């Protein structure tokens, strides 16, 4: 084992010591007094390793978030002073940092308005101004969505110690929840002062804390471990989601072309076997029928319960021959409106055998906008019509 690795392990052991002390007592003062010479020796990547270990110990995420706040407060100065790798101009990480700076500007705009509003929360003009600013701030959550869907998957593939991302993602969700609460209270009428002020305070703390952790811990580690080629491709993926404020000046090429090889189909957004594609279509809770640009039926799905009967005898059949004479003219009208570009979808709903059936037609077009046929999607929607309120994932 190299001396460098031994040094890393010694630092990690000390960081686990202070973490245990905080979790057990809520106080790290004795550690700080006894380790004044150790504190300046830490490096940012130590905290990636630390929280990866702690996540694997199944410590509840709320405790880990509290712990992260206290631990990183103790070591804030050496982390901030550590010479970091700067992202290249207009690169994926640089665009994220530019958006961070815009986010801070919005927080700075909110601060004086919020302070005045806190003294008179009945002032409608202040309420309207504050609502507009928080809506502007809410746009920034796209930054977190890009991280979760573009950056985190690559980190998980590259780093063995990626689990600290779970803590960061949970803080993203805290920010989303608090922004929603603040905006709802500003929209609906009188604010619940204590809850409102607490949410605003948490928004400021968490957004600024995440910015610091990105720019001084996460992003420098990414630049030293993930290839430049992979990072360059991320700007395009970020654009697909949409950056909050600042867009990259240059973008890479569009989506990967669909291709097939050795029984697998590269769909541009994933590679699936022919069997997997068939299973996906046949497990969707809908009937799907595809008619090509020549008005010929080319495919239908076979879910466990079909709404309208289909057999393979219809493959290659003219779509006009698949409908009774009374309605065929409507089908032809729909198809022609799709072909001409006049419309892109049509919806109908009927009652049949005591069930509510939604029937929808969608125009299919290629990347150049050329008409490539029609998809018919039929679905029994009685259960959907009866839904009320909310049932979130955590309610399962």
C-alpha positions as CSV (number, residue, x, y, z in Angstrom):
1,X,0.0,0.0,0.0
2,X,1.4,3.4,-1.0
3,X,2.0,6.1,1.6
4,X,-0.5,8.3,-0.3
5,X,-3.2,5.6,0.3
6,X,-2.3,5.3,3.9
7,X,-2.6,9.1,4.3
8,X,-6.1,9.0,2.7
9,X,-7.2,6.3,5.1
10,X,-5.9,8.2,8.1
11,X,-7.9,11.3,7.1
12,X,-11.0,9.2,6.4
13,X,-10.7,7.6,9.9
14,X,-10.5,11.0,11.5
15,X,-13.5,12.2,9.5
16,X,-15.5,9.1,10.6
17,X,-14.5,9.9,14.2
18,X,-16.0,13.4,14.0
19,X,-19.0,12.1,12.2
20,X,-19.7,9.5,14.9
21,X,-19.3,12.2,17.6
22,X,-21.9,14.5,15.8
23,X,-24.4,11.7,15.3
24,X,-24.2,10.6,18.9
25,X,-24.0,13.9,20.7
26,X,-24.9,16.6,18.1
27,X,-21.7,18.4,19.1
28,X,-18.2,18.4,17.5
29,X,-16.6,21.0,19.8
30,X,-14.2,18.5,21.6
31,X,-13.0,17.2,18.2
32,X,-12.3,20.7,16.9
33,X,-10.3,21.5,20.0
34,X,-8.3,18.3,19.8
35,X,-7.6,18.4,16.1
36,X,-6.7,21.9,15.1
37,X,-3.6,20.7,13.2
38,X,-5.7,18.0,11.3
39,X,-8.5,20.2,10.1
40,X,-6.4,22.1,7.4
41,X,-5.0,18.8,6.0
42,X,-8.3,17.5,4.5
43,X,-8.9,17.7,0.7
44,X,-12.3,17.9,-1.0
45,X,-12.4,14.3,-2.3
46,X,-12.2,13.1,1.3
47,X,-15.8,14.0,1.8
48,X,-16.9,12.0,-1.2
49,X,-15.3,8.9,0.3
50,X,-16.7,9.7,3.8
51,X,-20.3,10.0,2.8
52,X,-20.1,7.0,0.5
53,X,-19.1,5.0,3.5
54,X,-21.8,6.5,5.7
55,X,-24.6,6.0,3.2
56,X,-23.6,2.3,3.1
57,X,-24.1,2.1,6.9
58,X,-27.8,2.7,6.3
59,X,-27.9,5.9,8.4
60,X,-31.3,7.7,7.7
61,X,-30.9,10.3,5.0
62,X,-32.3,13.1,7.3
63,X,-29.4,12.4,9.7
64,X,-26.9,12.3,6.9
65,X,-28.1,15.8,5.6
66,X,-27.7,17.2,9.1
67,X,-24.3,15.6,9.5
68,X,-23.2,16.9,6.1
69,X,-24.1,20.4,7.1
70,X,-22.1,20.2,10.4
71,X,-19.1,18.3,9.0
72,X,-18.7,20.6,6.0
73,X,-19.0,23.7,8.3
74,X,-16.1,22.5,10.3
75,X,-13.9,22.0,7.2
76,X,-15.3,24.8,5.2
77,X,-12.1,26.9,5.0
78,X,-9.7,24.1,3.8
79,X,-12.3,23.0,1.2
80,X,-12.7,26.5,0.0
81,X,-9.0,27.2,-0.1
82,X,-8.1,24.0,-1.9
83,X,-6.8,24.8,-5.4
84,X,-9.6,23.4,-7.6
85,X,-9.6,22.4,-11.3
86,X,-11.5,25.0,-13.4
87,X,-13.9,23.8,-16.0
88,X,-13.2,24.8,-19.6
89,X,-15.2,27.8,-20.9
90,X,-18.6,26.9,-22.2
91,X,-18.2,23.3,-21.1
92,X,-21.0,21.4,-19.4
93,X,-19.8,22.1,-15.9
94,X,-19.0,25.7,-16.8
95,X,-22.5,26.3,-18.0
96,X,-23.8,24.8,-14.7
97,X,-21.6,27.2,-12.8
98,X,-22.8,30.1,-14.9
99,X,-26.3,29.2,-13.9
100,X,-25.3,29.0,-10.3
101,X,-24.1,32.6,-10.5
102,X,-27.4,33.6,-12.0
103,X,-29.2,31.8,-9.2
104,X,-27.2,33.8,-6.6
105,X,-28.3,37.0,-8.3
106,X,-31.9,36.0,-8.0
107,X,-31.4,35.2,-4.3
108,X,-29.8,38.7,-3.9
109,X,-32.9,40.2,-5.6
110,X,-35.2,38.4,-3.2
111,X,-33.5,39.3,0.0
112,X,-34.4,43.0,0.4
113,X,-38.0,42.4,-0.8
114,X,-38.4,39.5,1.6
115,X,-37.1,41.6,4.5
116,X,-39.6,44.3,3.8
117,X,-42.4,41.8,3.2
118,X,-41.7,40.2,6.6
119,X,-42.5,43.5,8.3
120,X,-45.8,43.9,6.4
121,X,-47.0,40.7,4.8
122,X,-50.4,42.3,3.9
123,X,-48.8,44.5,1.3
124,X,-50.2,43.2,-2.1
125,X,-47.5,45.0,-4.1
126,X,-44.7,43.4,-2.1
127,X,-46.5,40.0,-2.3
128,X,-46.7,40.2,-6.1
129,X,-43.1,41.2,-6.5
130,X,-41.9,38.4,-4.2
131,X,-44.1,35.9,-6.0
132,X,-42.5,36.9,-9.3
133,X,-39.0,36.6,-7.9
134,X,-39.7,33.1,-6.4
135,X,-41.2,31.9,-9.7
136,X,-38.0,33.1,-11.3
137,X,-36.0,31.2,-8.7
138,X,-38.1,28.1,-9.2
139,X,-36.8,27.9,-12.8
140,X,-33.4,27.0,-11.3
141,X,-34.7,23.5,-10.3
142,X,-33.9,22.5,-13.9
143,X,-30.3,22.7,-12.8
144,X,-30.9,19.9,-10.3
145,X,-32.9,17.9,-12.9
146,X,-30.0,18.1,-15.3
147,X,-27.6,16.9,-12.5
148,X,-29.9,14.0,-11.6
149,X,-30.5,12.8,-15.1
150,X,-27.3,13.7,-17.0
151,X,-24.5,14.0,-14.5
152,X,-25.4,11.5,-11.8
153,X,-25.7,8.4,-14.1
154,X,-22.2,9.0,-15.5
155,X,-20.8,9.4,-12.0
156,X,-22.4,6.2,-10.9
157,X,-20.8,4.3,-13.8
158,X,-17.4,5.9,-13.2
159,X,-16.9,6.2,-9.4
160,X,-17.0,3.3,-6.9
161,X,-17.8,5.9,-4.2
162,X,-20.8,7.6,-5.8
163,X,-23.3,7.2,-3.0
164,X,-22.9,10.8,-1.6
165,X,-25.1,11.7,-4.6
166,X,-28.1,10.3,-2.7
167,X,-27.7,13.0,-0.1
168,X,-27.4,15.7,-2.7
169,X,-30.5,14.5,-4.5
170,X,-32.5,14.5,-1.2
171,X,-31.5,18.2,-0.7
172,X,-32.6,19.0,-4.2
173,X,-36.0,17.6,-3.3
174,X,-36.1,19.7,-0.1
175,X,-35.4,22.8,-2.2
176,X,-38.2,21.9,-4.6
177,X,-40.7,21.2,-1.8
178,X,-39.9,24.5,0.0
179,X,-40.1,26.6,-3.2
180,X,-43.5,25.0,-3.9
181,X,-44.7,25.9,-0.4
182,X,-43.5,29.5,-0.6
183,X,-45.1,30.0,-4.0
184,X,-48.4,28.4,-3.0
185,X,-48.6,30.6,0.1
186,X,-47.8,33.8,-1.9
187,X,-50.4,32.8,-4.5
188,X,-53.2,31.7,-2.2
189,X,-53.5,34.6,0.3
190,X,-52.3,35.2,3.9
191,X,-49.0,33.4,4.6
192,X,-48.4,31.2,7.6
193,X,-45.6,33.4,8.9
194,X,-43.5,30.8,10.8
195,X,-43.7,28.1,8.1
196,X,-43.1,30.7,5.4
197,X,-40.0,32.2,7.0
198,X,-38.6,28.8,7.8
199,X,-39.0,27.7,4.2
200,X,-37.4,30.8,2.8
201,X,-34.5,30.4,5.2
202,X,-34.1,26.7,4.2
203,X,-34.1,27.7,0.5
204,X,-31.3,30.1,1.0
205,X,-29.2,27.8,3.1
206,X,-29.6,24.7,0.9
207,X,-29.2,26.4,-2.5
208,X,-26.0,28.1,-1.4
209,X,-24.7,25.0,0.3
210,X,-25.3,22.9,-2.8
211,X,-23.6,25.5,-5.0
212,X,-20.5,25.3,-2.7
213,X,-20.4,21.5,-2.7
214,X,-20.7,21.4,-6.4
215,X,-18.0,23.9,-7.2
216,X,-15.5,22.9,-4.5
217,X,-16.1,19.1,-4.2
218,X,-18.2,17.5,-6.9
219,X,-17.2,19.3,-10.1
220,X,-13.4,19.3,-9.5
221,X,-13.6,15.5,-8.8
222,X,-15.5,15.0,-12.0
223,X,-12.9,16.9,-14.0
224,X,-10.2,14.7,-12.7
225,X,-12.0,11.4,-13.3
226,X,-14.4,11.7,-16.3
227,X,-13.2,12.0,-19.9
228,X,-13.5,15.3,-21.7
229,X,-15.3,13.6,-24.6
230,X,-18.1,12.3,-22.2
231,X,-18.4,15.8,-20.6
232,X,-18.7,17.4,-24.0
233,X,-21.7,15.2,-24.9
234,X,-23.5,16.4,-21.7
235,X,-24.3,19.8,-23.0
236,X,-26.6,18.4,-25.6
237,X,-28.3,16.2,-23.0
238,X,-28.6,19.3,-20.7
239,X,-30.2,21.2,-23.6
240,X,-32.8,18.4,-24.0
241,X,-33.9,19.1,-20.4
242,X,-33.4,22.8,-20.7
243,X,-30.9,24.9,-18.7
244,X,-32.5,27.4,-16.3
245,X,-30.9,30.7,-17.3
246,X,-27.7,30.4,-19.3
247,X,-27.4,28.2,-22.4
248,X,-24.2,26.8,-23.9
249,X,-22.8,28.8,-26.8
250,X,-21.9,25.7,-28.7
251,X,-23.7,22.4,-28.9
252,X,-22.8,19.0,-30.2
253,X,-24.7,17.0,-32.8
254,X,-28.3,15.7,-32.3
255,X,-29.5,12.4,-31.0
256,X,-27.8,9.2,-31.9
257,X,-29.3,7.5,-35.0
258,X,-31.4,4.4,-34.7
259,X,-29.5,1.2,-35.7
260,X,-29.6,-2.5,-35.4
261,X,-26.9,-5.1,-34.7
262,X,-26.9,-8.8,-33.6
263,X,-30.5,-8.8,-32.5
264,X,-30.3,-5.5,-30.6
265,X,-31.8,-2.1,-31.6
266,X,-30.1,1.1,-30.7
267,X,-33.1,3.5,-30.3
268,X,-31.0,6.5,-29.6
269,X,-32.2,6.6,-26.0
270,X,-31.3,3.0,-25.2
271,X,-30.3,-0.4,-26.6
272,X,-32.9,-3.1,-26.4
273,X,-33.3,-6.6,-27.8
274,X,-36.2,-7.4,-30.1
275,X,-37.7,-9.5,-27.3
276,X,-37.5,-6.6,-24.8
277,X,-39.2,-4.2,-27.3
278,X,-42.0,-6.7,-27.8
279,X,-42.4,-7.2,-24.0
280,X,-42.5,-3.4,-23.4
281,X,-45.2,-2.8,-26.0
282,X,-47.3,-5.8,-24.8
283,X,-47.1,-4.7,-21.2
284,X,-48.4,-1.2,-21.7
285,X,-52.0,-0.9,-20.4
286,X,-53.1,0.3,-23.8
287,X,-54.0,-1.1,-27.3
288,X,-51.6,0.2,-29.9
289,X,-52.0,-0.1,-33.7
290,X,-49.7,1.4,-36.3
291,X,-50.7,2.3,-39.8
292,X,-47.8,3.4,-42.1
293,X,-47.7,6.3,-44.5
294,X,-49.2,4.2,-47.2
295,X,-52.3,3.6,-45.1
296,X,-51.4,-0.1,-44.5
297,X,-51.7,-1.7,-41.0
298,X,-48.2,-2.7,-40.0
299,X,-48.4,-3.6,-36.3
300,X,-50.6,-4.0,-33.2
301,X,-49.7,-4.8,-29.6
302,X,-51.1,-7.7,-27.6
303,X,-51.7,-6.6,-24.0
304,X,-53.3,-9.0,-21.6
305,X,-56.7,-7.4,-22.2
306,X,-57.3,-5.9,-25.6
307,X,-60.2,-3.4,-26.0
308,X,-60.7,-4.0,-29.7
309,X,-60.0,-7.4,-31.2
310,X,-57.1,-7.7,-33.7
311,X,-55.6,-10.7,-35.5
312,X,-52.5,-10.9,-37.7
313,X,-54.8,-11.2,-40.7
314,X,-55.0,-7.3,-40.7
315,X,-51.3,-6.8,-41.2
316,X,-50.9,-5.2,-44.6
317,X,-54.6,-4.3,-44.8
318,X,-55.8,-0.9,-46.0
319,X,-56.9,1.0,-42.9
320,X,-60.1,2.1,-44.6
321,X,-61.1,-1.6,-44.8
322,X,-60.7,-1.9,-41.0
323,X,-63.7,0.3,-40.3
324,X,-67.5,0.1,-41.0
325,X,-68.8,2.1,-43.9
326,X,-70.5,4.6,-41.6
327,X,-67.2,5.8,-40.0
328,X,-64.6,5.1,-42.6
329,X,-64.9,8.7,-44.0
330,X,-64.0,10.1,-40.6
331,X,-60.9,7.9,-40.4
332,X,-59.8,9.0,-43.9
333,X,-60.4,12.6,-42.9
334,X,-58.2,12.2,-39.8
335,X,-55.4,10.5,-41.8
336,X,-55.4,13.2,-44.5
337,X,-55.3,16.0,-41.9
338,X,-52.3,14.3,-40.4
339,X,-50.6,13.8,-43.8
340,X,-51.1,17.5,-44.7
341,X,-49.8,18.7,-41.4
342,X,-53.0,20.4,-40.5
343,X,-53.3,18.4,-37.3
344,X,-51.2,16.0,-35.2
345,X,-53.8,14.2,-33.0
346,X,-57.4,13.4,-32.5
347,X,-59.2,12.1,-29.4
348,X,-62.6,10.3,-28.9
349,X,-64.2,8.7,-25.8
350,X,-67.0,6.2,-25.7
351,X,-68.9,3.9,-23.3
352,X,-68.6,0.2,-24.1
353,X,-69.8,-2.7,-22.0
354,X,-69.9,-0.5,-18.9
355,X,-66.3,0.8,-19.4
356,X,-65.0,4.2,-20.4
357,X,-62.8,4.0,-23.5
358,X,-60.4,6.7,-24.7
359,X,-59.3,6.4,-28.3
360,X,-56.5,8.7,-29.6
361,X,-54.8,9.0,-32.9
362,X,-51.3,10.5,-33.2
363,X,-49.5,11.5,-36.4
364,X,-46.0,9.9,-36.7
365,X,-43.3,12.1,-38.3
366,X,-39.6,11.6,-38.8
367,X,-36.9,14.1,-37.6
368,X,-37.4,16.0,-40.9
369,X,-41.1,16.3,-40.2
370,X,-42.2,14.0,-43.0
371,X,-45.4,12.1,-42.4
372,X,-44.7,8.4,-41.5
373,X,-48.2,7.1,-40.5
374,X,-50.6,7.0,-37.6
375,X,-50.6,5.4,-34.2
376,X,-54.0,4.5,-32.7
377,X,-54.0,4.2,-28.9
378,X,-57.0,2.9,-27.0
379,X,-57.3,2.8,-23.2
380,X,-59.8,1.9,-20.6
381,X,-59.9,5.0,-18.3
382,X,-62.5,4.3,-15.6
383,X,-59.9,4.1,-12.9
384,X,-58.2,7.2,-14.1
385,X,-61.4,9.2,-14.1
386,X,-62.0,8.2,-10.5
387,X,-58.6,9.6,-9.2
388,X,-58.8,12.4,-6.6
389,X,-56.2,14.3,-4.7
390,X,-52.6,12.9,-4.8
391,X,-50.9,9.6,-4.2
392,X,-47.1,10.1,-4.2
393,X,-44.4,7.5,-4.6
394,X,-43.7,7.6,-0.9
395,X,-47.3,6.6,-0.1
396,X,-46.9,3.2,-1.8
